[in-house]
Amino acid sequence: MMKLIIAAAVLVAIAYGQVQIDNRDACQVARSTSGNVMCSRSVTFRVSIDGQQTTVRCSDPSAQATDRCPGCCQAAAIALGLPASAGSGFASTTGGSSQCVCCIQKPRC
């Protein structure tokens, strides 16, 4: 069952790899994609870290995707106003470089 879920997430990631997830309203983001899950290799969101507005990129070339990805994708879900459990991520090697693929469960709007 877990292999099926991972395979489905990979297929969704390939299909929706160009989706930009940011701090927009979660329902606005959900309407811009189809399916129940939205996935992207280019997840960014703005957050205040130590009082400084910062853009966080889950696929950051200066960080190990395997270490950064799961927590970053959960933080992206929170930035959309969703629970952390709505976000999940995995490292994907494409073209020799490791990237973070975030998948976020779409809210019911």
N, CA, C and O atoms as CSV, one atom per row, in Angstrom:
chain,resi,resn,atom,element,x,y,z
A,1,MET,N,N,0.822,-1.194,0.000
A,1,MET,CA,C,0.000,0.000,0.000
A,1,MET,C,C,0.867,1.260,0.000
A,1,MET,O,O,0.585,2.212,-0.727
A,2,MET,N,N,1.931,1.259,0.825
A,2,MET,CA,C,2.812,2.424,0.894
A,2,MET,C,C,3.491,2.671,-0.449
A,2,MET,O,O,3.653,3.821,-0.859
A,3,LYS,N,N,3.893,1.590,-1.142
A,3,LYS,CA,C,4.522,1.747,-2.455
A,3,LYS,C,C,3.549,2.378,-3.439
A,3,LYS,O,O,3.949,3.187,-4.276
A,4,LEU,N,N,2.279,2.016,-3.344
A,4,LEU,CA,C,1.260,2.584,-4.221
A,4,LEU,C,C,1.097,4.075,-3.958
A,4,LEU,O,O,0.980,4.865,-4.895
A,5,ILE,N,N,1.090,4.461,-2.691
A,5,ILE,CA,C,0.967,5.877,-2.337
A,5,ILE,C,C,2.166,6.661,-2.851
A,5,ILE,O,O,2.007,7.748,-3.407
A,6,ILE,N,N,3.367,6.115,-2.668
A,6,ILE,CA,C,4.573,6.801,-3.142
A,6,ILE,C,C,4.561,6.906,-4.660
A,6,ILE,O,O,4.899,7.953,-5.211
A,7,ALA,N,N,4.176,5.827,-5.341
A,7,ALA,CA,C,4.116,5.856,-6.807
A,7,ALA,C,C,3.107,6.897,-7.279
A,7,ALA,O,O,3.367,7.623,-8.239
A,8,ALA,N,N,1.966,6.973,-6.613
A,8,ALA,CA,C,0.954,7.966,-6.986
A,8,ALA,C,C,1.482,9.377,-6.759
A,8,ALA,O,O,1.257,10.267,-7.578
A,9,ALA,N,N,2.185,9.581,-5.645
A,9,ALA,CA,C,2.749,10.903,-5.360
A,9,ALA,C,C,3.781,11.295,-6.409
A,9,ALA,O,O,3.846,12.457,-6.810
A,10,VAL,N,N,4.585,10.338,-6.855
A,10,VAL,CA,C,5.584,10.623,-7.887
A,10,VAL,C,C,4.901,11.006,-9.192
A,10,VAL,O,O,5.319,11.955,-9.856
A,11,LEU,N,N,3.855,10.278,-9.564
A,11,LEU,CA,C,3.131,10.611,-10.790
A,11,LEU,C,C,2.496,11.989,-10.699
A,11,LEU,O,O,2.534,12.760,-11.657
A,12,VAL,N,N,1.916,12.296,-9.557
A,12,VAL,CA,C,1.316,13.616,-9.370
A,12,VAL,C,C,2.396,14.685,-9.438
A,12,VAL,O,O,2.186,15.749,-10.021
A,13,ALA,N,N,3.554,14.404,-8.844
A,13,ALA,CA,C,4.650,15.374,-8.861
A,13,ALA,C,C,5.108,15.660,-10.280
A,13,ALA,O,O,5.395,16.807,-10.624
A,14,ILE,N,N,5.176,14.637,-11.094
A,14,ILE,CA,C,5.577,14.835,-12.485
A,14,ILE,C,C,4.518,15.648,-13.221
A,14,ILE,O,O,4.842,16.562,-13.979
A,15,ALA,N,N,3.262,15.311,-12.994
A,15,ALA,CA,C,2.178,15.999,-13.692
A,15,ALA,C,C,2.043,17.450,-13.261
A,15,ALA,O,O,1.711,18.307,-14.080
A,16,TYR,N,N,2.294,17.737,-11.998
A,16,TYR,CA,C,2.078,19.082,-11.478
A,16,TYR,C,C,3.369,19.746,-11.026
A,16,TYR,O,O,3.345,20.617,-10.157
A,17,GLY,N,N,4.489,19.348,-11.602
A,17,GLY,CA,C,5.792,19.869,-11.198
A,17,GLY,C,C,5.947,21.364,-11.359
A,17,GLY,O,O,6.854,21.948,-10.766
A,18,GLN,N,N,5.098,21.999,-12.136
A,18,GLN,CA,C,5.221,23.430,-12.371
A,18,GLN,C,C,4.325,24.262,-11.460
A,18,GLN,O,O,4.314,25.488,-11.575
A,19,VAL,N,N,3.587,23.644,-10.575
A,19,VAL,CA,C,2.679,24.372,-9.692
A,19,VAL,C,C,3.487,25.181,-8.690
A,19,VAL,O,O,4.388,24.650,-8.041
A,20,GLN,N,N,3.171,26.448,-8.565
A,20,GLN,CA,C,3.839,27.306,-7.598
A,20,GLN,C,C,2.974,27.404,-6.353
A,20,GLN,O,O,1.843,27.887,-6.410
A,21,ILE,N,N,3.498,26.951,-5.248
A,21,ILE,CA,C,2.785,27.036,-3.982
A,21,ILE,C,C,3.425,28.165,-3.195
A,21,ILE,O,O,4.632,28.145,-2.954
A,22,ASP,N,N,2.651,29.128,-2.799
A,22,ASP,CA,C,3.198,30.218,-2.000
A,22,ASP,C,C,2.183,30.602,-0.931
A,22,ASP,O,O,1.274,29.825,-0.637
A,23,ASN,N,N,2.324,31.776,-0.353
A,23,ASN,CA,C,1.477,32.160,0.769
A,23,ASN,C,C,0.065,32.575,0.369
A,23,ASN,O,O,-0.683,33.071,1.211
A,24,ARG,N,N,-0.312,32.390,-0.868
A,24,ARG,CA,C,-1.667,32.742,-1.264
A,24,ARG,C,C,-2.670,31.926,-0.458
A,24,ARG,O,O,-2.321,30.919,0.157
A,25,ASP,N,N,-3.893,32.369,-0.473
A,25,ASP,CA,C,-4.973,31.641,0.173
A,25,ASP,C,C,-4.999,30.208,-0.350
A,25,ASP,O,O,-4.903,29.983,-1.556
A,26,ALA,N,N,-5.128,29.245,0.552
A,26,ALA,CA,C,-5.086,27.832,0.170
A,26,ALA,C,C,-6.156,27.490,-0.862
A,26,ALA,O,O,-5.909,26.681,-1.755
A,27,CYS,N,N,-7.332,28.088,-0.755
A,27,CYS,CA,C,-8.396,27.800,-1.721
A,27,CYS,C,C,-8.060,28.365,-3.094
A,27,CYS,O,O,-8.406,27.764,-4.111
A,28,GLN,N,N,-7.394,29.508,-3.135
A,28,GLN,CA,C,-6.977,30.086,-4.412
A,28,GLN,C,C,-5.971,29.163,-5.097
A,28,GLN,O,O,-6.058,28.930,-6.303
A,29,VAL,N,N,-5.022,28.641,-4.329
A,29,VAL,CA,C,-4.039,27.707,-4.885
A,29,VAL,C,C,-4.740,26.439,-5.345
A,29,VAL,O,O,-4.444,25.919,-6.421
A,30,ALA,N,N,-5.669,25.938,-4.536
A,30,ALA,CA,C,-6.376,24.696,-4.861
A,30,ALA,C,C,-7.154,24.821,-6.162
A,30,ALA,O,O,-7.208,23.873,-6.946
A,31,ARG,N,N,-7.754,25.977,-6.398
A,31,ARG,CA,C,-8.533,26.167,-7.626
A,31,ARG,C,C,-7.644,26.206,-8.864
A,31,ARG,O,O,-8.128,25.977,-9.973
A,32,SER,N,N,-6.350,26.494,-8.696
A,32,SER,CA,C,-5.457,26.603,-9.850
A,32,SER,C,C,-4.909,25.254,-10.302
A,32,SER,O,O,-4.181,25.188,-11.293
A,33,THR,N,N,-5.244,24.182,-9.598
A,33,THR,CA,C,-4.771,22.846,-9.955
A,33,THR,C,C,-5.933,21.868,-9.926
A,33,THR,O,O,-6.986,22.161,-9.360
A,34,SER,N,N,-5.739,20.712,-10.535
A,34,SER,CA,C,-6.772,19.680,-10.484
A,34,SER,C,C,-6.306,18.554,-9.573
A,34,SER,O,O,-5.133,18.500,-9.204
A,35,GLY,N,N,-7.205,17.662,-9.210
A,35,GLY,CA,C,-6.861,16.549,-8.334
A,35,GLY,C,C,-6.978,16.925,-6.868
A,35,GLY,O,O,-7.337,18.055,-6.538
A,36,ASN,N,N,-6.673,15.971,-5.984
A,36,ASN,CA,C,-6.798,16.178,-4.542
A,36,ASN,C,C,-5.497,16.589,-3.872
A,36,ASN,O,O,-5.489,17.010,-2.715
A,37,VAL,N,N,-4.400,16.465,-4.605
A,37,VAL,CA,C,-3.078,16.783,-4.061
A,37,VAL,C,C,-2.362,17.674,-5.062
A,37,VAL,O,O,-2.459,17.461,-6.271
A,38,MET,N,N,-1.647,18.667,-4.564
A,38,MET,CA,C,-0.834,19.497,-5.455
A,38,MET,C,C,0.626,19.282,-5.077
A,38,MET,O,O,0.985,19.342,-3.901
A,39,CYS,N,N,1.463,19.033,-6.076
A,39,CYS,CA,C,2.880,18.769,-5.847
A,39,CYS,C,C,3.722,19.712,-6.691
A,39,CYS,O,O,3.320,20.123,-7.779
A,40,SER,N,N,4.888,20.045,-6.176
A,40,SER,CA,C,5.777,20.945,-6.908
A,40,SER,C,C,7.213,20.763,-6.450
A,40,SER,O,O,7.476,20.449,-5.289
A,41,ARG,N,N,8.141,20.966,-7.386
A,41,ARG,CA,C,9.569,20.998,-7.070
A,41,ARG,C,C,10.011,22.418,-6.725
A,41,ARG,O,O,11.132,22.624,-6.260
A,42,SER,N,N,9.145,23.386,-6.948
A,42,SER,CA,C,9.541,24.786,-6.757
A,42,SER,C,C,8.696,25.468,-5.689
A,42,SER,O,O,8.152,26.548,-5.920
A,43,VAL,N,N,8.586,24.848,-4.531
A,43,VAL,CA,C,7.783,25.405,-3.445
A,43,VAL,C,C,8.561,26.516,-2.749
A,43,VAL,O,O,9.684,26.316,-2.286
A,44,THR,N,N,7.943,27.682,-2.686
A,44,THR,CA,C,8.506,28.812,-1.951
A,44,THR,C,C,7.399,29.427,-1.103
A,44,THR,O,O,6.222,29.369,-1.458
A,45,PHE,N,N,7.787,30.009,0.008
A,45,PHE,CA,C,6.828,30.742,0.825
A,45,PHE,C,C,7.584,31.774,1.641
A,45,PHE,O,O,8.782,31.630,1.887
A,46,ARG,N,N,6.873,32.822,2.062
A,46,ARG,CA,C,7.474,33.900,2.846
A,46,ARG,C,C,7.118,33.701,4.308
A,46,ARG,O,O,5.991,33.344,4.651
A,47,VAL,N,N,8.091,33.937,5.150
A,47,VAL,CA,C,7.896,33.768,6.583
A,47,VAL,C,C,8.834,34.717,7.316
A,47,VAL,O,O,9.880,35.099,6.791
A,48,SER,N,N,8.459,35.087,8.511
A,48,SER,CA,C,9.321,35.921,9.337
A,48,SER,C,C,10.205,35.013,10.188
A,48,SER,O,O,9.708,34.228,10.995
A,49,ILE,N,N,11.516,35.126,9.999
A,49,ILE,CA,C,12.482,34.375,10.802
A,49,ILE,C,C,13.307,35.389,11.578
A,49,ILE,O,O,14.014,36.205,10.986
A,50,ASP,N,N,13.218,35.339,12.898
A,50,ASP,CA,C,13.908,36.295,13.771
A,50,ASP,C,C,13.596,37.738,13.380
A,50,ASP,O,O,14.479,38.596,13.383
A,51,GLY,N,N,12.329,37.997,13.042
A,51,GLY,CA,C,11.893,39.348,12.720
A,51,GLY,C,C,12.198,39.803,11.303
A,51,GLY,O,O,11.879,40.938,10.948
A,52,GLN,N,N,12.802,38.959,10.485
A,52,GLN,CA,C,13.145,39.303,9.103
A,52,GLN,C,C,12.254,38.517,8.148
A,52,GLN,O,O,12.177,37.292,8.244
A,53,GLN,N,N,11.578,39.209,7.224
A,53,GLN,CA,C,10.808,38.509,6.197
A,53,GLN,C,C,11.782,37.789,5.270
A,53,GLN,O,O,12.698,38.400,4.720
A,54,THR,N,N,11.578,36.511,5.107
A,54,THR,CA,C,12.493,35.666,4.348
A,54,THR,C,C,11.705,34.789,3.388
A,54,THR,O,O,10.616,34.320,3.719
A,55,THR,N,N,12.252,34.570,2.207
A,55,THR,CA,C,11.662,33.618,1.270
A,55,THR,C,C,12.327,32.271,1.495
A,55,THR,O,O,13.548,32.146,1.397
A,56,VAL,N,N,11.528,31.277,1.792
A,56,VAL,CA,C,12.027,29.924,2.015
A,56,VAL,C,C,11.791,29.120,0.747
A,56,VAL,O,O,10.692,29.136,0.192
A,57,ARG,N,N,12.810,28.424,0.293
A,57,ARG,CA,C,12.717,27.541,-0.870
A,57,ARG,C,C,12.984,26.117,-0.400
A,57,ARG,O,O,14.052,25.823,0.139
A,58,CYS,N,N,12.020,25.247,-0.603
A,58,CYS,CA,C,12.210,23.866,-0.146
A,58,CYS,C,C,13.286,23.151,-0.957
A,58,CYS,O,O,13.974,22.282,-0.422
A,59,SER,N,N,13.446,23.494,-2.232
A,59,SER,CA,C,14.545,22.961,-3.045
A,59,SER,C,C,15.653,24.001,-3.057
A,59,SER,O,O,15.725,24.838,-3.957
A,60,ASP,N,N,16.508,23.942,-2.056
A,60,ASP,CA,C,17.606,24.893,-1.918
A,60,ASP,C,C,18.908,24.170,-2.250
A,60,ASP,O,O,19.252,23.192,-1.585
A,61,PRO,N,N,19.638,24.633,-3.267
A,61,PRO,CA,C,20.860,23.929,-3.661
A,61,PRO,C,C,21.929,23.886,-2.569
A,61,PRO,O,O,22.841,23.061,-2.633
A,62,SER,N,N,21.829,24.756,-1.578
A,62,SER,CA,C,22.838,24.766,-0.517
A,62,SER,C,C,22.485,23.820,0.632
A,62,SER,O,O,23.221,23.744,1.616
A,63,ALA,N,N,21.367,23.099,0.518
A,63,ALA,CA,C,20.942,22.195,1.593
A,63,ALA,C,C,20.687,20.799,1.037
A,63,ALA,O,O,20.388,20.636,-0.146
A,64,GLN,N,N,20.806,19.810,1.889
A,64,GLN,CA,C,20.504,18.431,1.510
A,64,GLN,C,C,18.989,18.261,1.440
A,64,GLN,O,O,18.295,18.454,2.438
A,65,ALA,N,N,18.479,17.903,0.275
A,65,ALA,CA,C,17.027,17.762,0.099
A,65,ALA,C,C,16.445,16.715,1.036
A,65,ALA,O,O,15.336,16.886,1.544
A,66,THR,N,N,17.179,15.634,1.271
A,66,THR,CA,C,16.645,14.573,2.133
A,66,THR,C,C,16.451,15.059,3.564
A,66,THR,O,O,15.538,14.607,4.254
A,67,ASP,N,N,17.305,15.978,4.013
A,67,ASP,CA,C,17.185,16.507,5.374
A,67,ASP,C,C,16.145,17.619,5.464
A,67,ASP,O,O,15.387,17.686,6.432
A,68,ARG,N,N,16.108,18.476,4.474
A,68,ARG,CA,C,15.295,19.687,4.504
A,68,ARG,C,C,13.842,19.460,4.087
A,68,ARG,O,O,12.934,20.111,4.604
A,69,CYS,N,N,13.634,18.558,3.176
A,69,CYS,CA,C,12.364,18.443,2.472
A,69,CYS,C,C,11.137,18.185,3.361
A,69,CYS,O,O,10.184,18.961,3.284
A,70,PRO,N,N,11.110,17.157,4.185
A,70,PRO,CA,C,9.867,16.870,4.919
A,70,PRO,C,C,9.378,18.039,5.777
A,70,PRO,O,O,8.201,18.397,5.722
A,71,GLY,N,N,10.261,18.627,6.557
A,71,GLY,CA,C,9.863,19.744,7.414
A,71,GLY,C,C,9.496,20.982,6.627
A,71,GLY,O,O,8.579,21.710,7.007
A,72,CYS,N,N,10.200,21.230,5.532
A,72,CYS,CA,C,9.913,22.400,4.708
A,72,CYS,C,C,8.528,22.280,4.074
A,72,CYS,O,O,7.789,23.263,4.006
A,73,CYS,N,N,8.178,21.101,3.618
A,73,CYS,CA,C,6.863,20.900,2.994
A,73,CYS,C,C,5.743,21.039,4.025
A,73,CYS,O,O,4.664,21.539,3.706
A,74,GLN,N,N,5.994,20.601,5.249
A,74,GLN,CA,C,5.007,20.799,6.308
A,74,GLN,C,C,4.862,22.292,6.611
A,74,GLN,O,O,3.752,22.775,6.834
A,75,ALA,N,N,5.979,23.021,6.618
A,75,ALA,CA,C,5.930,24.469,6.856
A,75,ALA,C,C,5.184,25.177,5.726
A,75,ALA,O,O,4.477,26.154,5.972
A,76,ALA,N,N,5.335,24.694,4.490
A,76,ALA,CA,C,4.608,25.280,3.359
A,76,ALA,C,C,3.105,25.092,3.544
A,76,ALA,O,O,2.326,25.995,3.240
A,77,ALA,N,N,2.698,23.934,4.039
A,77,ALA,CA,C,1.273,23.695,4.307
A,77,ALA,C,C,0.773,24.673,5.367
A,77,ALA,O,O,-0.311,25.239,5.232
A,78,ILE,N,N,1.561,24.869,6.416
A,78,ILE,CA,C,1.182,25.811,7.475
A,78,ILE,C,C,1.071,27.222,6.908
A,78,ILE,O,O,0.159,27.965,7.270
A,79,ALA,N,N,2.004,27.604,6.008
A,79,ALA,CA,C,1.967,28.935,5.388
A,79,ALA,C,C,0.691,29.140,4.581
A,79,ALA,O,O,0.246,30.273,4.400
A,80,LEU,N,N,0.102,28.051,4.096
A,80,LEU,CA,C,-1.165,28.129,3.364
A,80,LEU,C,C,-2.370,28.088,4.300
A,80,LEU,O,O,-3.512,28.126,3.842
A,81,GLY,N,N,-2.120,28.010,5.607
A,81,GLY,CA,C,-3.214,27.963,6.564
A,81,GLY,C,C,-3.756,26.567,6.789
A,81,GLY,O,O,-4.854,26.401,7.321
A,82,LEU,N,N,-2.995,25.562,6.388
A,82,LEU,CA,C,-3.403,24.170,6.542
A,82,LEU,C,C,-2.632,23.543,7.698
A,82,LEU,O,O,-1.618,24.098,8.123
A,83,PRO,N,N,-3.080,22.409,8.217
A,83,PRO,CA,C,-2.295,21.738,9.256
A,83,PRO,C,C,-1.008,21.165,8.659
A,83,PRO,O,O,-0.955,20.853,7.469
A,84,ALA,N,N,0.017,21.030,9.482
A,84,ALA,CA,C,1.295,20.480,9.017
A,84,ALA,C,C,1.107,19.109,8.380
A,84,ALA,O,O,1.823,18.753,7.444
A,85,SER,N,N,0.149,18.343,8.884
A,85,SER,CA,C,-0.086,16.996,8.355
A,85,SER,C,C,-0.575,17.009,6.907
A,85,SER,O,O,-0.597,15.963,6.259
A,86,ALA,N,N,-0.967,18.175,6.391
A,86,ALA,CA,C,-1.417,18.277,4.995
A,86,ALA,C,C,-0.243,18.346,4.025
A,86,ALA,O,O,-0.441,18.236,2.815
A,87,GLY,N,N,0.981,18.525,4.534
A,87,GLY,CA,C,2.157,18.631,3.673
A,87,GLY,C,C,3.126,17.492,3.891
A,87,GLY,O,O,3.359,17.062,5.020
A,88,SER,N,N,3.685,17.010,2.806
A,88,SER,CA,C,4.678,15.950,2.870
A,88,SER,C,C,5.664,16.168,1.738
A,88,SER,O,O,5.332,16.803,0.737
A,89,GLY,N,N,6.862,15.652,1.884
A,89,GLY,CA,C,7.842,15.849,0.828
A,89,GLY,C,C,8.833,14.713,0.744
A,89,GLY,O,O,9.014,13.945,1.689
A,90,PHE,N,N,9.470,14.625,-0.405
A,90,PHE,CA,C,10.491,13.611,-0.618
A,90,PHE,C,C,11.540,14.166,-1.571
A,90,PHE,O,O,11.255,15.042,-2.388
A,91,ALA,N,N,12.746,13.648,-1.457
A,91,ALA,CA,C,13.833,14.065,-2.342
A,91,ALA,C,C,13.723,13.300,-3.651
A,91,ALA,O,O,13.477,12.094,-3.659
A,92,SER,N,N,13.906,14.008,-4.750
A,92,SER,CA,C,13.845,13.410,-6.076
A,92,SER,C,C,15.104,13.809,-6.831
A,92,SER,O,O,15.474,14.982,-6.861
A,93,THR,N,N,15.751,12.838,-7.431
A,93,THR,CA,C,16.951,13.133,-8.209
A,93,THR,C,C,16.570,13.253,-9.672
A,93,THR,O,O,16.138,12.286,-10.297
A,94,THR,N,N,16.737,14.449,-10.207
A,94,THR,CA,C,16.423,14.723,-11.603
A,94,THR,C,C,17.632,15.398,-12.231
A,94,THR,O,O,18.091,16.431,-11.743
A,95,GLY,N,N,18.139,14.833,-13.286
A,95,GLY,CA,C,19.282,15.443,-13.961
A,95,GLY,C,C,20.524,15.497,-13.097
A,95,GLY,O,O,21.369,16.373,-13.282
A,96,GLY,N,N,20.649,14.569,-12.151
A,96,GLY,CA,C,21.841,14.504,-11.319
A,96,GLY,C,C,21.798,15.345,-10.062
A,96,GLY,O,O,22.669,15.206,-9.204
A,97,SER,N,N,20.804,16.219,-9.928
A,97,SER,CA,C,20.723,17.029,-8.713
A,97,SER,C,C,19.501,16.618,-7.905
A,97,SER,O,O,18.464,16.253,-8.460
A,98,SER,N,N,19.640,16.683,-6.599
A,98,SER,CA,C,18.559,16.293,-5.706
A,98,SER,C,C,17.672,17.504,-5.428
A,98,SER,O,O,18.158,18.565,-5.037
A,99,GLN,N,N,16.378,17.336,-5.632
A,99,GLN,CA,C,15.415,18.398,-5.381
A,99,GLN,C,C,14.338,17.894,-4.437
A,99,GLN,O,O,14.092,16.693,-4.330
A,100,CYS,N,N,13.713,18.825,-3.766
A,100,CYS,CA,C,12.608,18.502,-2.870
A,100,CYS,C,C,11.302,18.600,-3.647
A,100,CYS,O,O,11.040,19.603,-4.310
A,101,VAL,N,N,10.498,17.570,-3.564
A,101,VAL,CA,C,9.157,17.595,-4.144
A,101,VAL,C,C,8.177,17.641,-2.981
A,101,VAL,O,O,8.107,16.711,-2.178
A,102,CYS,N,N,7.424,18.725,-2.897
A,102,CYS,CA,C,6.410,18.872,-1.857
A,102,CYS,C,C,5.048,18.507,-2.429
A,102,CYS,O,O,4.695,18.905,-3.539
A,103,CYS,N,N,4.302,17.753,-1.662
A,103,CYS,CA,C,2.918,17.438,-2.009
A,103,CYS,C,C,2.050,17.910,-0.854
A,103,CYS,O,O,2.293,17.579,0.307
A,104,ILE,N,N,1.042,18.683,-1.196
A,104,ILE,CA,C,0.160,19.245,-0.182
A,104,ILE,C,C,-1.273,18.875,-0.524
A,104,ILE,O,O,-1.741,19.088,-1.643
A,105,GLN,N,N,-1.954,18.320,0.462
A,105,GLN,CA,C,-3.355,17.947,0.287
A,105,GLN,C,C,-4.176,19.214,0.142
A,105,GLN,O,O,-4.068,20.136,0.950
A,106,LYS,N,N,-4.991,19.248,-0.888
A,106,LYS,CA,C,-5.793,20.439,-1.137
A,106,LYS,C,C,-6.949,20.523,-0.145
A,106,LYS,O,O,-7.557,19.506,0.191
A,107,PRO,N,N,-7.251,21.730,0.322
A,107,PRO,CA,C,-8.376,21.890,1.242
A,107,PRO,C,C,-9.696,21.770,0.493
A,107,PRO,O,O,-9.754,21.949,-0.724
A,108,ARG,N,N,-10.733,21.469,1.223
A,108,ARG,CA,C,-12.075,21.492,0.635
A,108,ARG,C,C,-12.590,22.911,0.769
A,108,ARG,O,O,-12.754,23.425,1.876
A,109,CYS,N,N,-12.839,23.527,-0.346
A,109,CYS,CA,C,-13.253,24.940,-0.338
A,109,CYS,C,C,-14.711,25.084,-0.727
A,109,CYS,O,O,-15.230,26.200,-0.773
